[in-house]
């Protein structure tokens, strides 16, 4: 049995490089007119804030050092009810966000 690897035109769809995607023109990119985009003042301000926040550390290194020192000295106390409340609140938020998606 011989397998023919050639693929011809199927269902009226041309084969080879003569096909073009919808919305694409055959005009070379050097002839395509450029478009100008302008941002609103609010969008520009948002970019400034975003750039400023990129430089803010995610964790407070001073507070982390304090906690490490307290743990090393045995002064660090864990409030189990606060931990439990935080876990419950996290689960509530997660369930609420999943309900909004559905």
C-alpha positions in Angstrom: 0.0 0.0 0.0 1.4 3.4 -1.0 0.7 6.5 1.1 0.3 9.7 -0.9 1.6 12.7 1.1 0.4 15.4 -1.3 -2.4 17.5 -0.2 -4.6 19.3 -2.8 -7.3 21.8 -2.5 -9.9 20.7 0.1 -13.4 22.1 0.1 -12.6 25.1 -2.0 -9.8 26.3 0.2 -6.8 27.2 -1.9 -3.5 25.5 -1.0 0.0 27.0 -0.9 1.1 30.6 -0.3 -1.6 32.1 -2.4 -3.9 32.1 0.6 -4.3 35.3 2.7 -5.8 35.7 6.1 -8.9 37.9 6.3 -8.1 41.4 7.2 -4.5 41.2 5.9 -3.6 43.1 2.8 -0.9 42.3 0.4 0.5 45.9 0.6 4.1 45.9 1.8 4.5 47.2 5.4 6.5 50.3 4.2 3.3 51.5 2.4 0.9 51.0 5.3 0.0 54.3 6.9 1.0 54.7 10.5 -1.6 55.2 13.2 -1.2 57.6 16.2 -2.3 56.7 19.7 -2.9 59.3 22.4 -3.4 58.4 26.0 -5.8 60.3 28.2 -4.4 62.2 31.2 -5.8 59.5 33.5 -4.1 56.7 31.5 -0.8 58.7 31.6 -1.2 59.1 35.4 -1.9 55.4 35.8 1.3 54.6 34.0 3.2 57.0 36.4 1.6 55.4 39.4 2.4 51.9 38.1 6.0 52.9 37.6 6.3 54.3 41.1 4.7 51.1 42.6 7.2 49.0 40.8 10.0 50.5 43.0 8.1 49.8 46.3 9.3 46.7 48.0 6.7 43.9 48.4 7.8 43.1 52.0 8.8 45.4 54.9 12.3 44.2 55.5 12.4 46.1 58.8 9.4 44.4 60.1 10.7 41.0 59.0 13.9 41.6 60.9 11.9 42.5 64.0 9.9 39.3 63.8 13.1 37.2 63.2 14.7 38.8 66.3 11.6 38.2 68.4 11.5 34.5 67.3 15.2 34.1 68.1 14.6 35.5 71.6 11.5 33.5 72.2 9.3 36.6 72.4 7.2 35.9 69.3 3.6 35.0 70.2 1.2 33.5 67.6 -2.4 34.4 68.1 -4.2 31.3 66.9 -7.6 33.0 66.6 -6.1 35.7 64.4 -4.6 33.1 62.1 -7.9 31.2 62.0 -9.8 34.3 61.2 -7.4 35.2 58.4 -7.7 31.7 56.9 -11.5 31.8 57.0 -11.5 35.3 55.4 -9.2 34.1 52.7 -11.5 31.2 51.9 -14.5 33.4 51.8 -12.8 35.8 49.3 -11.8 32.8 47.2 -15.3 31.4 47.1 -16.8 34.8 46.3 -14.4 35.4 43.4 -15.2 32.0 42.0 -18.9 32.7 42.3 -18.5 35.9 40.3 -16.7 34.1 37.5 -19.5 31.5 37.1 
